């Protein structure tokens, strides 16, 4: 039987696409290399209300709500952020399984313990090679959809080169409840980024970080800092590549990428579920519009690439801009940021731009604050060409002309 699509990966994105395609009477098969959907768990599982409501997620997946955010600065000072945002920590195994179960109920076929070993395409469709235990086989479909995450070698092999990669590492542990989310800043734990502890209830804790380099060294430093709060480590460290960037293409003939495999992650926090699901809706709509007489119009398939970038590329660029700049600041810069975050004007901004999944407007308005002028000017100085570069993302003027700051931000 020739399927309409073979989806590689039974994470939330692959499962959701399978459900939505099946609801539209497409014949879909999902290949998942692990024996159980949702295992192993790679991410923290912090999701905003938009995900829960927009994608009709079972509330039983919620472990707890985040009530507070504490930021640990290099100086040792701790700031309790006044945040009206109340994201959820979800059980990612249950969350993924729930979406997979929904897809199966609509008629999608799932092959677990089945690894995709290759994919080729011709004028009429794709041929997917797979290994299931000792058994090898092939599937035929009109489309191949790569929802296989950031760690898979399939996208680059099939012509989708990766973008700027960061590294993440995370463990699960038991210990003292960190009371919400605790963030850690500083060159020793996460240069230009952040480390975190998140309480999941019942003394369960997730500890991790995101950085461009030296993930293991940074994680060892983090554990030295928080180790006295842990009684037992319950999982080995999970290292993961995070392709933060905007890929040149996500469609190549009859093969498409989506989710982490397509770089559809929040470039500020590294979270991929919300943008992945959002882009999944765009992908399914594109497939529906491109299907005619039982096949897909290849020219119309390309509209997916431009459509999702139009929707979220501005957010991605803003996060990349900020990350690129912050990679070159020292711990003193972070410490100078602390009093700014305490100011009433900043507190008002947090209240006004209380969106867990969209950060561009807050970034822009924060650096427009009069009191943030010197802070931003110092950020520019730390990235002057000849001292250090900003990873090719942005090359600021050496003039230090602060009135240009708003134009710089608005052009990102």
C-alpha positions as CSV (number, residue, x, y, z in Angstrom):
1,X,0.0,0.0,0.0
2,X,1.3,3.5,-0.9
3,X,0.7,5.8,2.0
4,X,0.1,9.5,1.7
5,X,2.9,10.2,4.2
6,X,5.5,8.5,6.3
7,X,6.3,10.6,9.4
8,X,9.7,10.0,11.1
9,X,9.5,10.5,14.8
10,X,6.6,10.1,17.4
11,X,7.3,13.2,19.5
12,X,4.6,15.7,20.0
13,X,5.1,17.2,16.5
14,X,5.0,13.9,14.6
15,X,2.1,12.7,16.6
16,X,0.1,15.9,16.1
17,X,0.7,15.9,12.4
18,X,-0.4,12.3,12.2
19,X,-3.6,13.1,14.0
20,X,-4.4,16.2,11.9
21,X,-3.6,14.4,8.6
22,X,-5.7,11.4,9.5
23,X,-8.6,13.6,10.4
24,X,-8.4,14.8,6.8
25,X,-8.5,11.3,5.5
26,X,-4.8,11.0,4.6
27,X,-3.2,7.6,5.1
28,X,-0.3,8.1,7.5
29,X,2.4,5.8,9.1
30,X,4.6,7.0,11.9
31,X,8.0,5.4,12.5
32,X,9.5,5.8,16.0
33,X,12.9,4.3,16.8
34,X,12.2,3.8,20.5
35,X,9.9,1.1,21.9
36,X,7.7,3.5,23.8
37,X,6.3,6.9,22.8
38,X,7.6,9.6,25.0
39,X,10.7,7.9,26.2
40,X,13.5,8.9,26.7
41,X,12.5,12.4,27.9
42,X,14.7,15.2,26.5
43,X,13.2,18.5,27.6
44,X,12.1,20.2,30.7
45,X,8.4,20.2,29.7
46,X,7.6,23.8,30.6
47,X,4.6,24.8,28.4
48,X,2.5,28.0,28.4
49,X,-1.3,28.0,28.5
50,X,-1.4,28.6,24.7
51,X,-0.2,25.1,24.1
52,X,-2.6,23.5,26.5
53,X,-5.6,25.4,25.1
54,X,-4.8,25.7,21.4
55,X,-3.9,22.0,21.0
56,X,-6.5,20.6,23.4
57,X,-4.0,18.9,25.7
58,X,-5.2,16.6,28.5
59,X,-4.9,18.5,31.8
60,X,-3.8,15.2,33.4
61,X,-0.4,15.8,31.8
62,X,0.2,18.8,34.1
63,X,2.6,18.1,37.0
64,X,2.4,21.6,38.5
65,X,2.1,25.3,37.7
66,X,5.2,27.5,37.9
67,X,4.4,30.2,40.5
68,X,7.8,32.0,40.7
69,X,11.0,32.6,38.9
70,X,14.2,33.3,40.8
71,X,17.3,34.5,39.0
72,X,20.8,33.8,40.5
73,X,23.3,36.4,39.3
74,X,27.1,35.9,39.2
75,X,27.5,38.2,42.2
76,X,25.5,35.7,44.3
77,X,22.4,38.0,44.5
78,X,19.1,36.4,43.8
79,X,16.2,38.2,42.2
80,X,12.6,37.1,42.5
81,X,11.0,38.1,39.2
82,X,7.5,39.5,39.5
83,X,5.9,37.5,36.7
84,X,2.2,37.2,35.9
85,X,3.0,34.3,33.6
86,X,2.0,30.9,35.0
87,X,3.4,28.2,32.7
88,X,2.9,24.5,33.4
89,X,5.4,21.8,33.9
90,X,4.0,18.7,32.1
91,X,4.9,15.1,32.2
92,X,6.5,14.8,28.8
93,X,6.1,11.0,28.6
94,X,2.4,11.4,29.3
95,X,2.1,14.4,27.0
96,X,3.7,12.7,24.0
97,X,1.8,9.5,24.6
98,X,-1.5,11.4,24.8
99,X,-0.9,13.0,21.4
100,X,0.1,9.6,20.0
101,X,-3.0,8.0,21.3
102,X,-5.1,10.7,19.8
103,X,-3.5,10.1,16.4
104,X,-4.0,6.3,16.6
105,X,-7.7,6.8,17.3
106,X,-8.1,8.8,14.1
107,X,-6.5,6.0,12.1
108,X,-2.8,6.8,11.9
109,X,-0.5,3.7,11.9
110,X,2.4,3.6,14.4
111,X,5.5,1.4,14.1
112,X,7.5,1.7,17.3
113,X,11.0,0.2,17.8
114,X,11.4,1.0,14.1
115,X,14.4,3.1,13.0
116,X,14.4,4.9,9.6
117,X,17.7,4.1,8.0
118,X,17.2,6.1,4.8
119,X,14.9,7.9,2.4
120,X,15.0,8.4,-1.3
121,X,12.6,10.2,-3.6
122,X,11.5,10.1,-7.2
123,X,8.9,11.8,-9.3
124,X,6.0,9.8,-7.8
125,X,6.9,9.5,-4.1
126,X,9.5,8.5,-1.4
127,X,10.9,5.1,-0.4
128,X,11.6,4.8,3.3
129,X,14.1,2.1,4.5
130,X,13.7,0.9,8.0
131,X,15.0,-1.5,10.6
132,X,12.8,-3.2,13.2
133,X,14.8,-5.4,15.4
134,X,16.6,-7.7,13.0
135,X,14.0,-7.2,10.3
136,X,14.6,-4.7,7.5
137,X,12.0,-3.4,5.1
138,X,10.8,-0.5,3.0
139,X,7.7,1.6,2.9
140,X,6.4,3.6,0.0
141,X,4.6,7.0,0.4
142,X,3.8,10.1,-1.5
143,X,5.6,12.3,1.1
144,X,8.3,12.0,3.7
145,X,8.0,14.2,6.8
146,X,10.9,14.5,9.1
147,X,9.8,15.2,12.7
148,X,12.8,13.3,14.1
149,X,14.2,16.0,16.4
150,X,17.5,17.7,16.5
151,X,19.7,14.7,17.1
152,X,18.8,12.8,14.0
153,X,21.3,12.5,11.2
154,X,18.5,12.2,8.6
155,X,17.9,15.9,7.8
156,X,21.5,16.8,6.8
157,X,21.9,13.5,4.9
158,X,18.7,14.4,3.0
159,X,19.7,17.9,2.1
160,X,18.7,20.0,5.1
161,X,21.9,21.4,6.5
162,X,21.7,22.3,10.2
163,X,22.0,25.9,11.5
164,X,23.8,27.3,14.5
165,X,23.9,24.6,17.1
166,X,23.8,25.1,20.8
167,X,24.2,22.3,23.3
168,X,21.8,21.4,26.2
169,X,22.3,18.9,29.0
170,X,19.7,17.9,31.6
171,X,19.3,15.4,34.5
172,X,16.4,14.5,36.7
173,X,17.0,14.2,40.4
174,X,15.3,14.2,43.8
175,X,15.9,16.8,46.4
176,X,14.9,20.2,47.9
177,X,12.0,21.8,46.0
178,X,13.4,24.8,44.1
179,X,10.0,26.5,44.4
180,X,9.2,27.2,40.8
181,X,12.0,27.9,38.3
182,X,15.5,29.0,39.3
183,X,17.8,30.4,36.6
184,X,21.5,30.7,36.9
185,X,23.6,33.3,35.0
186,X,27.4,33.5,34.5
187,X,30.3,32.5,32.4
188,X,31.0,29.4,34.5
189,X,27.6,27.8,34.1
190,X,26.3,29.0,30.7
191,X,28.2,31.6,28.7
192,X,25.7,34.0,27.0
193,X,22.8,31.8,28.1
194,X,21.3,30.3,31.3
195,X,21.2,27.2,33.5
196,X,18.0,26.2,35.4
197,X,16.4,24.1,38.1
198,X,12.7,23.3,37.9
199,X,10.6,21.6,40.5
200,X,8.2,19.0,39.2
201,X,6.5,18.1,42.4
202,X,7.1,15.2,44.9
203,X,10.7,16.3,45.3
204,X,11.4,15.7,41.6
205,X,13.7,18.2,40.0
206,X,15.0,18.9,36.5
207,X,18.5,20.5,36.3
208,X,20.1,21.6,33.0
209,X,21.5,24.3,30.9
210,X,21.9,25.6,27.3
211,X,25.2,26.9,25.9
212,X,27.1,27.1,22.7
213,X,30.2,25.4,24.0
214,X,31.8,23.4,26.8
215,X,28.4,21.9,27.9
216,X,30.0,19.2,30.1
217,X,32.4,21.7,31.9
218,X,29.5,24.1,32.5
219,X,27.3,21.4,33.8
220,X,29.9,20.2,36.2
221,X,30.2,23.8,37.5
222,X,26.4,24.0,37.8
223,X,26.3,20.7,39.8
224,X,29.0,22.0,42.1
225,X,26.8,25.0,42.8
226,X,23.5,23.2,43.4
227,X,24.6,19.8,44.5
228,X,23.8,20.3,48.1
229,X,20.1,20.5,47.2
230,X,20.1,17.1,45.7
231,X,19.7,13.8,47.5
232,X,19.7,11.4,44.5
233,X,20.2,11.7,40.8
234,X,17.5,9.6,39.0
235,X,18.6,9.8,35.4
236,X,21.9,10.0,33.5
237,X,22.8,13.4,31.9
238,X,21.0,13.8,28.5
239,X,23.1,15.8,26.1
240,X,21.3,17.2,23.1
241,X,22.0,19.4,20.1
242,X,19.8,22.5,19.7
243,X,19.7,23.9,16.2
244,X,18.8,27.5,16.9
245,X,18.5,29.4,13.7
246,X,16.4,29.8,10.5
247,X,17.2,27.1,8.0
248,X,17.6,27.9,4.3
249,X,14.9,25.4,3.4
250,X,12.5,23.0,5.0
251,X,11.1,21.5,1.7
252,X,13.1,19.5,-0.8
253,X,10.8,17.9,-3.4
254,X,8.6,15.4,-1.5
255,X,10.5,15.6,1.7
256,X,9.7,18.1,4.4
257,X,11.1,18.9,7.9
258,X,9.2,20.2,10.9
259,X,9.8,20.9,14.6
260,X,13.3,20.7,16.1
261,X,14.5,19.0,12.8
262,X,13.5,22.3,11.1
263,X,15.0,24.6,13.7
264,X,11.5,25.7,14.9
265,X,12.6,26.3,18.5
266,X,12.3,29.5,20.6
267,X,15.8,31.0,20.2
268,X,15.4,32.7,23.6
269,X,14.7,29.6,25.8
270,X,15.3,26.7,23.4
271,X,11.7,25.4,23.9
272,X,10.4,23.6,20.8
273,X,7.0,22.3,21.5
274,X,4.9,25.4,20.9
275,X,6.6,26.5,17.7
276,X,6.7,22.9,16.5
277,X,3.0,22.4,16.9
278,X,2.2,25.9,15.5
279,X,4.3,25.0,12.4
280,X,2.6,21.6,12.2
281,X,-0.7,23.4,11.7
282,X,0.9,25.4,8.8
283,X,2.3,22.2,7.3
284,X,-1.0,20.3,7.4
285,X,-2.9,23.2,5.9
286,X,-0.3,23.4,3.1
287,X,-0.7,19.7,2.4
288,X,-4.4,20.0,2.3
289,X,-4.2,22.9,-0.2
290,X,-1.6,21.1,-2.3
291,X,-3.5,17.8,-2.7
292,X,-5.2,17.3,-6.0
293,X,-6.5,14.1,-7.5
294,X,-4.8,12.0,-4.9
295,X,-1.3,13.5,-5.2
296,X,0.5,16.6,-4.1
297,X,1.5,19.6,-6.1
298,X,5.2,20.0,-5.5
299,X,5.1,23.8,-6.2
300,X,2.4,24.3,-3.6
301,X,4.4,22.2,-1.1
302,X,7.1,24.9,-1.1
303,X,4.6,27.4,0.3
304,X,5.1,25.7,3.7
305,X,8.6,27.0,3.9
306,X,7.7,30.6,3.3
307,X,4.5,30.4,5.4
308,X,6.0,29.2,8.7
309,X,8.9,31.6,8.3
310,X,6.5,34.5,7.8
311,X,4.8,33.5,11.0
312,X,7.7,33.1,13.5
313,X,11.0,34.2,11.8
314,X,10.8,37.7,13.5
315,X,10.8,36.0,16.9
316,X,13.6,33.7,15.9
317,X,15.8,36.5,14.6
318,X,15.2,38.6,17.8
319,X,16.3,35.7,20.0
320,X,19.4,35.0,17.8
321,X,20.4,38.6,17.9
322,X,20.2,38.7,21.7
323,X,22.0,35.4,22.1
324,X,24.8,36.4,19.8
325,X,25.3,39.6,21.7
326,X,25.2,38.0,25.1
327,X,27.9,35.5,24.2
328,X,30.5,38.2,24.5
329,X,29.5,39.8,27.8
330,X,31.2,39.2,31.1
331,X,29.8,38.5,34.6
332,X,29.9,42.2,35.5
333,X,27.5,43.0,32.7
334,X,25.0,40.5,34.1
335,X,25.4,42.1,37.6
336,X,24.7,45.6,36.2
337,X,21.5,44.2,34.7
338,X,20.1,43.3,38.2
339,X,19.1,46.8,39.4
340,X,17.4,47.5,36.0
341,X,15.1,44.4,36.5
342,X,14.1,45.8,39.9
343,X,12.9,49.1,38.5
344,X,9.1,49.8,38.3
345,X,9.3,50.5,34.6
346,X,10.7,47.0,34.0
347,X,8.1,45.4,36.3
348,X,5.4,47.2,34.3
349,X,6.9,45.8,31.0
350,X,6.8,42.3,32.4
351,X,3.2,42.8,33.3
352,X,2.3,44.2,29.9
353,X,4.2,41.7,27.8
354,X,3.2,38.6,29.7
355,X,3.5,36.2,26.8
356,X,5.4,33.0,27.5
357,X,5.9,32.1,23.9
358,X,6.6,35.4,22.2
359,X,9.5,37.6,23.4
360,X,10.3,40.0,20.7
361,X,8.2,42.9,21.9
362,X,9.5,42.6,25.4
363,X,13.2,42.6,24.2
364,X,12.5,45.6,22.1
365,X,10.7,47.6,24.8
366,X,13.2,46.7,27.5
367,X,16.1,48.2,25.7
368,X,14.1,51.2,24.9
369,X,13.8,52.1,28.6
370,X,15.9,55.2,29.3
371,X,17.6,53.4,32.2
372,X,18.6,50.5,29.9
373,X,20.6,52.8,27.6
374,X,24.0,52.3,29.2
375,X,23.3,48.6,29.6
376,X,22.7,48.3,25.9
377,X,25.6,50.6,25.0
378,X,27.9,48.3,27.1
379,X,26.4,45.3,25.2
380,X,27.3,46.9,21.9
381,X,30.8,47.7,23.1
382,X,31.5,44.2,24.1
383,X,30.7,43.1,20.5
384,X,32.8,45.7,18.6
385,X,34.6,44.1,15.7
386,X,38.3,43.7,16.5
387,X,37.5,42.6,20.0
388,X,35.0,39.8,19.5
389,X,32.5,38.9,16.9
390,X,28.8,38.1,17.4
391,X,28.9,34.7,15.7
392,X,28.1,36.2,12.3
393,X,24.6,37.2,13.5
394,X,25.2,40.9,13.9
395,X,28.1,43.4,13.5
396,X,27.4,46.6,15.4
397,X,28.8,49.9,14.5
398,X,32.0,51.0,16.2
399,X,30.7,54.5,16.6
400,X,28.8,53.7,19.8
401,X,26.0,56.0,18.6
402,X,23.3,55.2,21.2
403,X,20.4,56.9,19.3
404,X,20.8,54.1,16.7
405,X,19.8,51.5,19.2
406,X,16.1,51.5,18.5
407,X,16.8,51.2,14.8
408,X,19.2,48.3,15.4
409,X,16.6,46.5,17.4
410,X,13.7,47.2,15.0
411,X,15.8,45.9,12.0
412,X,16.6,42.6,13.6
